Amino acid sequence: MASVEASGSGGKGQGVEKPVTYYRLEEVAKRNSPENIWLVIHGRVYDITRFLNEHPGGEEVLLEQAGADASESFEDVGHSSDAREMLKQYYIGDVHPNDLKPQHGSKDPSKSNECKRCF
């Protein structure tokens, strides 16, 4: 089951941030069929079910990663900036902090050693 925690800016900045939904990896792992396919890329959870038939590389490559952390595979393919932008529409939440792996040598340039949402 997902848990929801607010991530706010304390009333500062532009707009109001939406609460973040956190998913445990065990929940993500259950979403591994063509009818319901989730995957994790760099600590973020994506429901790509409706993208399955549109994926230029075919649905098989997505099904191989279904319910798992696909970060390394995503980076190894060398997705374009357009593909990365498109991914945003499938975002549903973050991996629960207790399930995150330490970031040693992360290939994701947007991630740093500093937590941007930690309080």
Accessible surface in RSA format (square Angstrom, percent):
REM  Atomic radii and reference values for relative SASA: ProtOr
REM  Chains: A
REM  Algorithm: Lee & Richards
REM  Probe-radius: 1.40
REM  Slices: 20
REM RES _ NUM      All-atoms   Total-Side   Main-Chain    Non-polar    All polar
REM                ABS   REL    ABS   REL    ABS   REL    ABS   REL    ABS   REL
RES MET A   1   193.35 100.1 153.56 101.6  39.79  94.7 127.76 108.6  65.60  86.9
RES ALA A   2    37.06  34.1  16.70  25.8  20.36  46.3  16.84  23.7  20.22  53.6
RES SER A   3    47.60  40.2  42.23  56.4   5.37  12.4  45.33  96.5   2.27   3.2
RES VAL A   4    96.95  63.8  66.70  60.4  30.25  72.9  66.70  58.0  30.25  82.1
RES GLU A   5    89.94  51.6  83.90  63.5   6.04  14.4  32.71  63.3  57.23  46.7
RES ALA A   6    80.97  74.4  59.83  92.3  21.14  48.1  59.83  84.3  21.14  56.0
RES SER A   7     8.97   7.6   7.33   9.8   1.64   3.8   6.54  13.9   2.43   3.4
RES GLY A   8    46.41  57.2   0.00   N/A  46.41  57.2  25.08  68.8  21.33  47.8
RES SER A   9    44.35  37.5  22.68  30.3  21.67  49.9  29.98  63.8  14.37  20.1
RES GLY A  10    74.08  91.4   0.00   N/A  74.08  91.4  45.77 125.6  28.31  63.4
RES GLY A  11    83.87 103.4   0.00   N/A  83.87 103.4  42.71 117.2  41.16  92.2
RES LYS A  12   157.76  77.0 151.46  92.9   6.30  15.0  99.88  89.9  57.88  61.7
RES GLY A  13    72.57  89.5   0.00   N/A  72.57  89.5  37.95 104.1  34.62  77.5
RES GLN A  14   186.24 104.1 151.45 110.7  34.79  82.8  59.22 126.1 127.02  96.3
RES GLY A  15    60.98  75.2   0.00   N/A  60.98  75.2  40.91 112.3  20.06  44.9
RES VAL A  16   146.15  96.2 116.72 105.7  29.43  70.9 119.48 103.8  26.67  72.3
RES GLU A  17    87.22  50.1  71.37  54.0  15.85  37.7  34.85  67.4  52.37  42.8
RES LYS A  18   171.37  83.6 159.85  98.1  11.52  27.4 105.08  94.6  66.29  70.6
RES PRO A  19    81.33  59.3  64.98  59.2  16.35  59.4  65.38  54.0  15.95  99.1
RES VAL A  20    14.06   9.2  11.39  10.3   2.67   6.4  14.06  12.2   0.00   0.0
RES THR A  21    31.78  22.6  29.33  29.7   2.44   5.8   6.14   8.2  25.64  38.8
RES TYR A  22    30.16  14.1  28.46  16.2   1.70   4.4   4.90   3.7  25.26  31.1
RES TYR A  23    27.96  13.1  27.93  15.9   0.02   0.1   6.11   4.6  21.85  26.9
RES ARG A  24    83.33  35.0  83.30  42.5   0.03   0.1  24.42  33.4  58.90  35.7
RES LEU A  25    63.88  35.6  61.42  43.9   2.45   6.2  61.72  43.3   2.16   5.8
RES GLU A  26   128.68  73.9 117.51  88.9  11.17  26.6  40.33  78.0  88.35  72.1
RES GLU A  27    18.22  10.5  18.01  13.6   0.21   0.5   1.52   2.9  16.70  13.6
RES VAL A  28     0.61   0.4   0.61   0.6   0.00   0.0   0.61   0.5   0.00   0.0
RES ALA A  29    48.39  44.5  42.41  65.4   5.98  13.6  42.90  60.4   5.49  14.5
RES LYS A  30   144.07  70.3 116.07  71.2  27.99  66.6  78.52  70.7  65.54  69.8
RES ARG A  31    59.65  25.0  59.24  30.2   0.41   1.0   6.30   8.6  53.35  32.3
RES ASN A  32    87.88  60.6  69.08  66.8  18.79  45.3   5.21  12.5  82.67  79.9
RES SER A  33    37.75  31.9  36.72  49.0   1.03   2.4  27.66  58.9  10.09  14.1
RES PRO A  34    66.33  48.3  57.00  52.0   9.33  33.9  57.25  47.3   9.08  56.4
RES GLU A  35   139.92  80.3 115.21  87.2  24.71  58.8  71.03 137.4  68.89  56.2
RES ASN A  36    47.74  32.9  47.56  46.0   0.18   0.4  16.83  40.5  30.91  29.9
RES ILE A  37     0.00   0.0   0.00   0.0   0.00   0.0   0.00   0.0   0.00   0.0
RES TRP A  38    17.40   7.0  17.40   8.4   0.00   0.0  16.88   9.0   0.52   0.9
RES LEU A  39     6.02   3.4   6.02   4.3   0.00   0.0   6.02   4.2   0.00   0.0
RES VAL A  40     2.25   1.5   2.25   2.0   0.00   0.0   2.25   2.0   0.00   0.0
RES ILE A  41     7.76   4.4   6.96   5.2   0.80   1.9   6.96   5.0   0.80   2.2
RES HIS A  42    31.98  17.5  20.36  14.2  11.62  29.7  24.90  25.7   7.08   8.2
RES GLY A  43    16.49  20.3   0.00   N/A  16.49  20.3   8.73  24.0   7.76  17.4
RES ARG A  44    79.86  33.5  79.86  40.7   0.00   0.0  14.72  20.1  65.13  39.5
RES VAL A  45     0.00   0.0   0.00   0.0   0.00   0.0   0.00   0.0   0.00   0.0
RES TYR A  46    12.62   5.9  12.62   7.2   0.00   0.0   0.22   0.2  12.40  15.3
RES ASP A  47    42.06  29.5  40.06  39.9   2.00   4.7   6.18  14.5  35.88  35.8
RES ILE A  48     4.63   2.6   4.63   3.4   0.00   0.0   4.63   3.3   0.00   0.0
RES THR A  49    40.87  29.1  33.64  34.1   7.23  17.2  33.03  44.4   7.84  11.9
RES ARG A  50   152.90  64.2 131.66  67.1  21.24  50.6  73.98 101.1  78.91  47.8
RES PHE A  51    26.88  13.4  26.88  16.7   0.00   0.0  26.88  16.3   0.00   0.0
RES LEU A  52     8.91   5.0   8.20   5.9   0.71   1.8   8.20   5.8   0.71   1.9
RES ASN A  53   134.24  92.6  99.19  95.9  35.05  84.4  31.37  75.5 102.86  99.4
RES GLU A  54   118.30  67.9  95.04  71.9  23.26  55.4  41.27  79.8  77.02  62.9
RES HIS A  55    30.40  16.6  21.40  14.9   9.01  23.0  13.88  14.3  16.52  19.2
RES PRO A  56   128.19  93.4  85.57  78.0  42.62 154.9  97.13  80.2  31.06 193.1
RES GLY A  57    49.19  60.7   0.00   N/A  49.19  60.7  30.34  83.3  18.85  42.2
RES GLY A  58    24.66  30.4   0.00   N/A  24.66  30.4  23.87  65.5   0.79   1.8
RES GLU A  59    61.53  35.3  57.90  43.8   3.63   8.6  10.50  20.3  51.04  41.7
RES GLU A  60   111.29  63.9 109.15  82.6   2.14   5.1  58.89 113.9  52.40  42.8
RES VAL A  61    66.36  43.7  63.67  57.6   2.68   6.5  63.75  55.4   2.61   7.1
RES LEU A  62    21.59  12.0  21.59  15.4   0.00   0.0  21.59  15.2   0.00   0.0
RES LEU A  63    53.84  30.0  38.64  27.6  15.20  38.2  38.88  27.3  14.96  40.3
RES GLU A  64   135.06  77.5  97.89  74.1  37.17  88.5  43.19  83.5  91.86  75.0
RES GLN A  65    44.58  24.9  43.86  32.1   0.72   1.7   9.33  19.9  35.24  26.7
RES ALA A  66    14.57  13.4   0.66   1.0  13.91  31.6   0.66   0.9  13.91  36.9
RES GLY A  67    10.13  12.5   0.00   N/A  10.13  12.5   0.85   2.3   9.28  20.8
RES ALA A  68    46.62  42.9  39.62  61.1   7.00  15.9  46.62  65.7   0.00   0.0
RES ASP A  69    62.57  43.8  37.84  37.7  24.73  58.5  15.82  37.2  46.75  46.6
RES ALA A  70     4.70   4.3   4.31   6.7   0.38   0.9   4.70   6.6   0.00   0.0
RES SER A  71    17.66  14.9  17.56  23.4   0.10   0.2  16.56  35.3   1.10   1.5
RES GLU A  72   120.65  69.3 113.85  86.1   6.81  16.2  38.25  74.0  82.41  67.3
RES SER A  73    41.83  35.4  37.48  50.0   4.36  10.0  19.63  41.8  22.20  31.1
RES PHE A  74    20.66  10.3  16.51  10.2   4.15  10.8  20.21  12.3   0.45   1.3
RES GLU A  75    26.90  15.4  13.22  10.0  13.69  32.6   3.24   6.3  23.66  19.3
RES ASP A  76    90.93  63.7  55.32  55.1  35.60  84.2  30.11  70.9  60.82  60.7
RES VAL A  77   108.94  71.7  78.98  71.5  29.96  72.2  85.78  74.5  23.16  62.8
RES GLY A  78    55.06  67.9   0.00   N/A  55.06  67.9  29.31  80.4  25.74  57.7
RES HIS A  79    47.44  25.9  33.41  23.2  14.03  35.9  28.64  29.5  18.80  21.9
RES SER A  80    64.84  54.8  50.22  67.0  14.62  33.7  51.51 109.7  13.34  18.7
RES SER A  81    89.61  75.7  77.01 102.8  12.60  29.0  48.39 103.0  41.22  57.7
RES ASP A  82   111.66  78.2 107.17 106.7   4.49  10.6  28.65  67.4  83.02  82.8
RES ALA A  83    29.85  27.4  21.59  33.3   8.26  18.8  25.17  35.4   4.68  12.4
RES ARG A  84    82.35  34.6  77.15  39.3   5.20  12.4  44.95  61.4  37.40  22.7
RES GLU A  85   103.59  59.5  97.38  73.7   6.21  14.8  46.42  89.8  57.16  46.7
RES MET A  86    88.15  45.7  80.27  53.1   7.88  18.8  79.65  67.7   8.50  11.3
RES LEU A  87    24.15  13.5  22.48  16.1   1.68   4.2  23.95  16.8   0.21   0.6
RES LYS A  88   129.07  63.0 114.74  70.4  14.33  34.1  77.13  69.4  51.94  55.3
RES GLN A  89   102.67  57.4  75.31  55.0  27.36  65.1  36.92  78.6  65.75  49.9
RES TYR A  90    13.48   6.3  11.12   6.3   2.35   6.1   4.92   3.7   8.56  10.5
RES TYR A  91    66.50  31.0  47.77  27.2  18.73  48.7  45.00  33.8  21.51  26.5
RES ILE A  92    54.96  31.3  36.39  27.1  18.57  44.7  42.87  30.9  12.09  32.8
RES GLY A  93     0.93   1.2   0.00   N/A   0.93   1.2   0.93   2.6   0.00   0.0
RES ASP A  94     4.39   3.1   4.39   4.4   0.00   0.0   4.22   9.9   0.18   0.2
RES VAL A  95     3.64   2.4   2.29   2.1   1.35   3.2   2.29   2.0   1.35   3.7
RES HIS A  96    30.93  16.9  30.93  21.5   0.00   0.0  13.66  14.1  17.28  20.1
RES PRO A  97    71.99  52.5  57.54  52.5  14.45  52.5  57.80  47.7  14.19  88.2
RES ASN A  98   114.03  78.6  79.46  76.8  34.57  83.2  18.27  44.0  95.76  92.6
RES ASP A  99    33.17  23.2  19.07  19.0  14.10  33.3   7.07  16.6  26.10  26.0
RES LEU A 100    88.89  49.5  66.05  47.2  22.84  57.4  67.68  47.5  21.20  57.1
RES LYS A 101   142.40  69.5 128.52  78.9  13.88  33.1  88.18  79.4  54.22  57.8
RES PRO A 102   103.28  75.3  78.32  71.4  24.95  90.7  90.51  74.7  12.76  79.3
RES GLN A 103    90.59  50.7  66.41  48.5  24.19  57.6  32.73  69.7  57.86  43.9
RES HIS A 104   158.95  86.9 129.80  90.2  29.14  74.6  96.28  99.2  62.67  72.9
RES GLY A 105    76.75  94.7   0.00   N/A  76.75  94.7  43.39 119.1  33.37  74.7
RES SER A 106    53.94  45.6  17.07  22.8  36.86  84.9  22.63  48.2  31.31  43.9
RES LYS A 107   123.07  60.0  98.80  60.6  24.26  57.8  82.29  74.1  40.78  43.4
RES ASP A 108    14.02   9.8  11.84  11.8   2.18   5.2   0.13   0.3  13.89  13.9
RES PRO A 109   123.69  90.1  85.55  78.0  38.15 138.7  98.45  81.3  25.24 156.9
RES SER A 110    73.26  61.9  55.98  74.7  17.28  39.8  54.88 116.9  18.38  25.7
RES LYS A 111    67.22  32.8  49.81  30.6  17.40  41.4  22.31  20.1  44.91  47.8
RES SER A 112    58.56  49.5  41.14  54.9  17.42  40.1  46.76  99.6  11.80  16.5
RES ASN A 113   146.40 101.0 108.17 104.5  38.23  92.1  34.80  83.8 111.60 107.9
RES GLU A 114   140.10  80.4 128.53  97.2  11.57  27.5  47.86  92.6  92.24  75.3
RES CYS A 115    77.90  58.9  45.23  50.4  32.67  76.8  30.02  76.1  47.88  51.6
RES LYS A 116   161.67  78.9 120.31  73.8  41.36  98.5  98.36  88.5  63.31  67.4
RES ARG A 117    99.36  41.7  84.58  43.1  14.77  35.2  46.13  63.0  53.23  32.3
RES CYS A 118    88.89  67.2  57.43  64.1  31.45  73.9  31.00  78.5  57.88  62.4
RES PHE A 119   194.36  97.2 117.57  72.8  76.80 199.8 152.93  92.7  41.43 118.6
END  Absolute sums over single chains surface
CHAIN  1 A     8199.3       6166.6       2032.7       4432.5       3766.8
END  Absolute sums over all chains
TOTAL          8199.3       6166.6       2032.7       4432.5       3766.8
